[in-house]
Amino acid sequence: MLSLYSHRSVSVTLLFVILLVQEVISSLRYSSRIVETQSGSIRGIILELNSRHLEPVEVFKGVPYAAPPVGELRFEPPQPPLPWTGTRLADTFGASCPQRLPDITNKTAALQHMPKGRYHFLKKLMPLLETQSEDCLFLNMYVPGSGNRGLEAPYSVLVFVHGESFEFGAGHPYDGSVFSSYGHVIVVTLNYRLGILGFLRTRPTPDLDRSRAKSMSGGNLAVKDIDMCLRWIKLNIALFGGDPSRVTVVGHDSGAALVNFLLVATTSKGLFNRVILLSGSALSPWATSHNGESIRLSVGRQTGCISVNKTNEEEDITHCLKSRTLDELLDVQLDTIRFVPRVAPTLPIDERTPDPLYAMEHSSETFITSEVMIGVTTTESYNDFNANDIQYGFEEDQRNRILRTYVRNTYVYHLNEIFSAVRNEYTDWDKPIQHPINVRDSTMEALSDGHTVAPLVHVGYLHARRGRRRIFFISVTRPKKGITRKG
């Protein structure tokens, strides 16, 4: 494999990942320049970072990249942003998209379902997501310098697509100021619609014969939101000192799956030239929902848009859902199945990309012309275990139950054969007596390989056959105490 970036650039990428949710202590003032975007004038703020090695950063917070998806635009593809008059002060982050956050109010109860690392991450993240609104399609930009074009302008652009879940999250908790200053690049973070508002297929099956706009309104709107954000960047980033021909899109976890879908989409041609997939891909079994129709029926019945007597199952429920309150939509209860997302993208992503694997196998143009970096960690399945599992490990009987559940919920055919093969491959037969910690580690390795590592490696293989440059890395960093997920 060829190196995609210099060693310094790779280090900077890893630095950005490490600093995602760290606070940057700094002073700020309003920028002296006003940028004339396609939608109106905008003024940012200047952050003075607390390091003599870091230059100031110009930050633009809460910039709308699309029209508010409210009213008649709910469950519809994103539309261009509405113009504004006067100068918009981009000094405040926009609202997060509507979401229901995990319940961690009772720590003891929460740790029965998650490890301590995830609990502490969520405890830090959740206060940042309290302000929510359907008017949430905003981006944030971190530009090197104090509002003047530096010697390295036009700058490369790095767009970070947050992950962690298809149901919650936002762009603004991930601070790009240090990365922007140190790496001399423009960093962009963004919000996209989540949960059923971002992924629900509102018709029973995608109608590929209707117009593109109509067919794309049937679901996977989060992918379309990200696509719209990239189009905004293409049109406007040069005004901020960026180079629209040098755009790298980084996705982490579920965000990486969404970026991978864009990587094979015909509509994304020319929007970026480099992609970094961290801990996720479109080929991961959790990256798509295979029960989109049952989710549609469940949402329709709980909201009264589909009769419980099954008299109108075939109806498009888009119009009906637009009339429901936001709380009614957020109160919908979806089935929880271990190792399977409650809501996720459904295939086909759009009418031109029926299957991402097929598109990569047959070398879609965007896929083979983009440079790709893929990265994983040694503990990709860390969040699949609870605090006791992580601290004390478990016996082989529990290992077998976990693996059987994973195989049953992930695969369709040859379940016993797959379970036996996985158990045999990830058992240390040289040790007749397995310590619970060793059993935990081998189980974690099996799940990590199954739902993240192997799919990502396959993406790399398909890209290597006809693609451009690519690089693969493994993060093995662990803290002094216990295991925490990095990536």
Stockholm file with secondary structure:
# STOCKHOLM 1.0

chainA/1-487         MLSLYSHRSVSVTLLFVILLVQEVISSLRYSSRIVETQSGSIRGIILELNSRHLEPVEVFKGVPYAAPPVGELRFEPPQPPLPWTGTRLADTFGASCPQRLPDITNKTAALQHMPKGRYHFLKKLMPLLETQSEDCLFLNMYVPGSGNRGLEAPYSVLVFVHGESFEFGAGHPYDGSVFSSYGHVIVVTLNYRLGILGFLRTRPTPDLDRSRAKSMSGGNLAVKDIDMCLRWIKLNIALFGGDPSRVTVVGHDSGAALVNFLLVATTSKGLFNRVILLSGSALSPWATSHNGESIRLSVGRQTGCISVNKTNEEEDITHCLKSRTLDELLDVQLDTIRFVPRVAPTLPIDERTPDPLYAMEHSSETFITSEVMIGVTTTESYNDFNANDIQYGFEEDQRNRILRTYVRNTYVYHLNEIFSAVRNEYTDWDKPIQHPINVRDSTMEALSDGHTVAPLVHVGYLHARRGRRRIFFISVTRPKKGITRKG
#=GR chainA/1-487 SS CCCSSCHHHHHHHHHHHHTTTCCCCEEEEECSCCEECSSCEEECEEEEESCTTSCCEEEEEEEESSCCCCGGGTTSCCCCCCCCSSEEECCSCCCBCCCCCCCCSSHHHHTTTSCHHHHHHHHHHGGGGCSBCSCCCEEEEEEESSSSCCTTCSEEEEEEECCSCSSSCCSTTSCCHHHHHHHTCEEEEECCCCHHHHHCCCSSSCCTTSCHHHHHTTSCHHHHHHHHHHHHHHHHGGGGTEEEEEEEEEEETHHHHHHHHHHHCGGGTTSCSEEEEESCCTTSTTSSCSCHHHHHHHHHHHTTSSCTTCSSTTSCCHHHHHTSCHHHHHTCCCCCBTTBCSSCCCSCSBTTBSCHHHHHHTTCHHHHHSEEEEEEETTTTGGGSCHHHHHHCCCHHHHHHHHHHHHHHHCSSCHHHHHHHHHHHTSCTTCSSCCHHHHHHHHHHHHHIIIIIHHHHHHHHHHHHHCCCEEEEEECCCCSSSCCCCC
#=GC SS_cons         CCCSSCHHHHHHHHHHHHTTTCCCCEEEEECSCCEECSSCEEECEEEEESCTTSCCEEEEEEEESSCCCCGGGTTSCCCCCCCCSSEEECCSCCCBCCCCCCCCSSHHHHTTTSCHHHHHHHHHHGGGGCSBCSCCCEEEEEEESSSSCCTTCSEEEEEEECCSCSSSCCSTTSCCHHHHHHHTCEEEEECCCCHHHHHCCCSSSCCTTSCHHHHHTTSCHHHHHHHHHHHHHHHHGGGGTEEEEEEEEEEETHHHHHHHHHHHCGGGTTSCSEEEEESCCTTSTTSSCSCHHHHHHHHHHHTTSSCTTCSSTTSCCHHHHHTSCHHHHHTCCCCCBTTBCSSCCCSCSBTTBSCHHHHHHTTCHHHHHSEEEEEEETTTTGGGSCHHHHHHCCCHHHHHHHHHHHHHHHCSSCHHHHHHHHHHHTSCTTCSSCCHHHHHHHHHHHHHIIIIIHHHHHHHHHHHHHCCCEEEEEECCCCSSSCCCCC
//
